[in-house]
């Protein structure tokens, strides 16, 4: 195998393990409500919270949660990818601590709540904050509007390690 073919093969493998970002702004190309097809939204039931009703409304540009919970997962993850971080832009109308993002890993979870009321706020959780890979995340609110989600997906460290190991083996064979 010549050096050009080897470099081409390595670049193809590297391209398949690059980081990518999913942006969900709750709009389709025409400006109406739509969910990103790479994401799965599993809405809670009326037993998730006590008190009032359990409803959600999708408007152009916002997902409103009224005493509701939604679990979000990425259905397009490759076996060698994981969710590195999740960023949520929201507006809460209930009070401090009423709107929450919760990142869930295999053995632990971490939640962040809103710190302001009636003003747009952006909060993010990364796998470093959680201490392990994020498998999925939840959004919940007693009266809040989710404006935008940004999900960063990266190749797993083992995939990058295999890529580097392959490069070393090829370089060693050339000598």
C-alpha positions in Angstrom: 0.0 0.0 0.0 1.5 3.3 -1.0 1.7 6.3 1.3 -1.0 8.3 -0.5 -3.5 5.4 -0.2 -2.6 5.1 3.5 -3.1 8.8 4.2 -6.4 8.7 2.3 -7.6 5.7 4.4 -6.6 7.4 7.6 -8.4 10.7 6.6 -11.6 8.7 5.8 -11.5 7.0 9.2 -10.8 10.4 10.9 -13.6 12.1 9.1 -16.0 9.4 10.4 -15.0 10.1 14.0 -15.3 13.9 14.0 -17.3 15.8 16.5 -20.7 17.1 15.4 -23.4 19.4 16.8 -27.2 19.0 16.8 -29.1 22.3 17.1 -32.8 22.1 18.0 -34.7 25.4 17.7 -38.2 23.8 17.5 -38.7 25.1 13.9 -38.8 23.5 10.6 -37.6 25.1 7.3 -40.9 26.9 6.9 -40.8 28.4 10.4 -43.3 26.1 11.9 -42.9 23.7 14.8 -40.9 20.6 14.3 -38.5 18.3 16.1 -35.0 17.4 14.8 -35.3 13.9 13.3 -32.0 13.0 15.1 -33.7 13.4 18.5 -36.3 11.4 20.3 -38.6 13.3 22.7 -40.4 11.2 25.3 -42.9 13.3 27.2 -43.8 12.5 30.8 -47.2 11.5 32.2 -49.5 13.2 34.6 -47.9 11.2 37.5 -44.5 12.8 36.9 -45.5 15.9 38.9 -48.1 16.5 41.6 -50.6 19.3 41.3 -51.9 20.8 38.1 -52.2 19.3 34.7 -49.4 17.7 32.7 -49.3 19.3 29.3 -46.7 20.4 26.8 -47.2 22.7 23.8 -44.9 23.0 20.8 -45.1 26.5 19.3 -42.9 27.8 16.5 -39.6 28.5 18.2 -40.4 27.1 21.6 -41.4 24.0 23.6 -43.6 25.0 26.5 -43.6 22.7 29.5 -46.4 23.1 32.0 -45.6 20.9 35.0 -44.1 18.4 32.6 -41.1 16.3 31.9 -39.5 15.4 28.6 -36.6 12.9 28.2 -34.5 13.7 25.1 -32.2 11.1 23.5 -30.1 11.2 20.3 -31.2 8.4 18.1 -28.4 8.9 15.5 -25.5 8.1 17.8 -22.9 5.8 16.2 -21.5 3.0 18.4 -18.2 5.0 18.7 -19.9 8.4 19.7 -21.3 9.9 22.9 -23.0 13.1 24.1 -20.2 15.3 25.3 -22.4 18.3 26.4 -25.9 19.7 26.3 -26.8 23.3 26.3 -30.4 24.6 26.9 -31.7 28.1 26.4 -34.9 28.6 28.3 -37.2 31.1 29.9 -38.9 30.2 33.3 -42.0 32.0 34.5 -42.5 30.0 37.8 -39.6 30.9 40.0 -36.0 30.1 40.7 -35.4 26.4 40.5 -38.6 25.5 38.7 -37.0 24.6 35.3 -34.3 21.9 35.3 -32.0 20.2 32.9 -30.8 16.8 34.0 -28.0 14.8 32.3 -28.0 11.1 32.9 -25.0 8.7 32.6 -24.7 5.0 33.2 -24.3 5.3 36.9 -25.0 8.9 37.9 -26.9 12.1 37.0 -26.5 15.8 37.4 -29.2 18.5 37.4 -29.0 22.2 37.0 -32.0 24.6 37.7 -32.8 28.0 36.5 -31.4 30.9 38.5 -33.5 33.8 37.0 -37.2 34.3 36.3 -38.9 35.7 33.2 -35.6 36.1 31.4 -33.9 33.9 28.9 -31.1 31.9 30.5 -28.6 29.4 29.0 -27.3 26.4 31.1 -25.1 23.6 30.0 -23.9 20.3 31.4 -20.9 18.4 30.0 -19.7 14.8 30.5 -16.8 16.3 32.5 -19.4 17.8 34.9 -21.2 14.5 35.1 -18.0 12.4 35.4 -19.0 10.0 32.7 -20.6 9.9 29.2 -24.0 11.5 28.9 -26.5 8.8 27.7 -29.6 11.1 27.6 -31.0 14.1 29.3 -34.3 15.4 30.7 -35.9 18.8 30.7 -38.6 19.6 33.2 -40.5 22.7 34.3 -43.5 23.8 36.2 -43.9 26.7 33.8 -41.1 27.2 31.4 -40.3 27.6 27.7 -37.4 25.8 26.1 -36.1 28.0 23.3 -33.1 26.1 21.9 -31.1 22.9 22.5 -27.5 22.4 21.4 -26.0 18.9 21.7 -22.3 18.2 21.1 -21.5 14.7 20.0 -17.9 13.5 20.0 -16.2 10.2 19.2 -15.4 8.0 22.1 -11.9 8.1 23.4 -11.5 4.5 22.4 -12.3 5.3 18.8 -9.7 8.0 18.7 -7.2 5.7 20.4 -7.8 3.0 17.8 -7.3 5.6 15.1 -4.0 6.6 16.6 -2.9 3.0 17.1 -3.8 2.2 13.4 -1.6 5.2 12.3 1.3 3.9 14.4 1.0 0.4 13.0 1.0 1.7 9.4 3.9 4.0 10.1 5.8 1.1 11.7 5.1 -1.2 8.7 6.5 1.5 6.3 9.9 1.4 8.0 
